[in-house]
Amino acid sequence: MSKQYTPREMLEKLISFNTVSERSNLDLIHFVEDYLAGWGVGSILVPDETGKKASLHARIGPETDGGTVLSAHTDVVPVEGQNWSRDPFTAWEADGRLYGRGSADMKGFAATILAKVPDILKANLRKPVHIALSYDEEVGCFGAGPLVQDILSKGPRPDLVIVGEPTNMKVVTGHKGIAVLKTTIRGHPVHSSQLHRGVSAISAAAKLITWLDGKTAENRAGADPECPFEPPYTTLHSGTITGGQAHNITAQHCEFATDIRLLPEEDAESWIRDYRTFIETDVLPDMLAISQDCRIDVAELAYVPGLQEETDGEAEMLVRRLTGDNARNVVVYATEGGIFQHHGLSTVVCGPGSIDQAHQADEFIELVELDKCASFLDDLLEGMSQIDS
């Protein structure tokens, strides 16, 4: 039998695994696999193409359709360049807080789920509890899609999903989606005194970024004042750019990254299609008129659909009943919740800790948040259990 952990003890253990997205998460996954096996719970691993990362899912309870998925990601963001006061992968407590990378985002939820495994096993469940742990959420939610597909293909099919991102245990029913693009431009280099004979990749990039900024301005001007998001419109933002060789050479190369933060009812493909059309009709022809070597390539690096507010959603009604939170809460960051919902599962986001601490130096979670999450799971299990007469 595995050791029994408190949520705080389990969180300390999970923090000790350095699961920055650029690294493997297998040490943590194998720990969880062994821990569950020690309680007699089998689990299924869903590896990535390299075999260096994996998601994990497990079912506790009857082998029947229905039940609840408790979902968390195992990866964390980097710590380099941040002014941590202590080792970010060794948890420490101070003033009622537990510090460490991932404490809030989002190993606190995963830790509480795992610490509750003995209680889940003791419950006389009418429908199963599914545990789902993913990889690479922080760099594009790349692990969630294969994980959800594996859960659904292996069966039984769950009813609803609770994604435990840090919301201070408030019920979040909607979030924006995100599409990430990389635009690579090849120009034609000449001495800048002969500018008319060359094509500057940087100048072409400037036209494209101006178009993207203009679309954001159009969206802002036409925003619905009743929209609950802040900002209440889709944004198109270019966050990085590199290019050029010297001030007196027309740039042969330029590359920039863009993220499109979509209102959940909007389609990323329509924005990308309009962007490609602008390239093909308004920018590239003038470049090719000077040199046929010129080109513009757009790579779609990641896409996470938004989480749409559900009408009478089963997940929302359950979690509101358990938390007592009836406010309308939406967020502008993306989560794996949109992917679960995209696969037809009723989904909400609700978990311990504050998003304000996510990605920060000396990241922490209030220990009272772990207590609130543990009580929430107790109430969930009580509601899912068959009361003996």
Summary of the structure (lengths in Angstrom):
residues: 389
radius of gyration: 23.7
end to end distance: 30.4
largest distance: 90.5
contacts: 1340
relative contact order: 0.19
helix: 35%
strand: 25%
